[in-house]
Amino acid sequence: MGFDLTGLNPESNTPQPVWTKEDPWVMKTEYDIDTGTSRQQCEINPQLREEYDDFMKSRMEWQDNTEGAYFRNNVWFWRPLWNFVTGCCADILTEGDIENGYMNDGHIISKTKSKRIASRLRRFFKDGSVDAYESWYARQISQLKEDDWNKNYPFSIQNVREFERFCEHSGGFEIY
C-alpha cells in the first residue's frame, strides 16, 4: 500500500497529457458454469490498448519531469513524513487534514496550505529542526525491540526535501 499525491495545478511549461478518446475500459464478465457464479473485471479495450499505453507513458514522463505533479511514498515512508509535517504544521492544517492525511481516499490540501507547508519545511531545514528531528527519531527507533514493527518506518531527510518541493509547486494536492 502506498500514498500517491497528485498536484492539483502543478507549475509547468508543458501541458499535461489528457486522454480525449472514448473510455478505454470495458467490463468483462466471466461465468463459471460449475458453480453458477459470475465474476466481473475491468480491462482495457484491446483496440485501444497500444494507444492507451502510449498515453500513460507520456503522462508518467510528464509527471516525472514536472515539479509538483506527483509525489509517491509507500506506507512505511509516508507515516513518519506525515507525522513530522503535522507536528510542525499543526497551525496550518485542520484536524480533518491531519486525520485524512493518513488515509489515501482523495483528501485535498489547498494551494494556500500546500505553499505554507513548503515554507514551514524550508524554515525547519534552515534552522536545523529537520536534522534534529532525524536524530531524535533514530534514537527512538533504536530503543525499540527488534521485533517491533515500528522499526520498519524510516524517517528520511531526502523524503522531507522532496515533499517540500512537491508542496511548493503542486498548486495544492490530493492524497490517494
C-alpha positions, 0 to 999 in steps of 0.5 A, a space after each residue: 500500500 502506498 500514498 500517491 499525491 497528485 498536484 492539483 495545478 502543478 507549475 509547468 511549461 508543458 501541458 499535461 497529457 489528457 486522454 480525449 478518446 472514448 473510455 478505454 475500459 470495458 467490463 468483462 464478465 466471466 461465468 463459471 458454469 460449475 458453480 453458477 457464479 459470475 465474476 466481473 473485471 475491468 480491462 482495457 479495450 484491446 483496440 485501444 490498448 497500444 494507444 492507451 499505453 502510449 498515453 500513460 507513458 507520456 503522462 508518467 514522463 510528464 509527471 516525472 519531469 514536472 515539479 509538483 505533479 506527483 509525489 509517491 511514498 509507500 506506507 512505511 515512508 509516508 507515516 513518519 513524513 506525515 507525522 513530522 509535517 503535522 507536528 510542525 504544521 499543526 497551525 496550518 492544517 485542520 484536524 480533518 487534514 491531519 486525520 485524512 492525511 493518513 488515509 489515501 481516499 482523495 483528501 485535498 490540501 489547498 494551494 494556500 496550505 500546500 505553499 505554507 507547508 513548503 515554507 514551514 519545511 524550508 524554515 525547519 531545514 534552515 534552522 536545523 529542526 529537520 536534522 534534529 528531528 532525524 536524530 531524535 527519531 533514530 534514537 527512538 527507533 533504536 530503543 525499540 525491540 527488534 521485533 517491533 514493527 515500528 522499526 520498519 518506518 524510516 524517517 528520511 531527510 531526502 523524503 522531507 526535501 522532496 515533499 517540500 518541493 512537491 508542496 511548493 509547486 503542486 498548486 495544492 494536492 490530493 492524497 490517494 
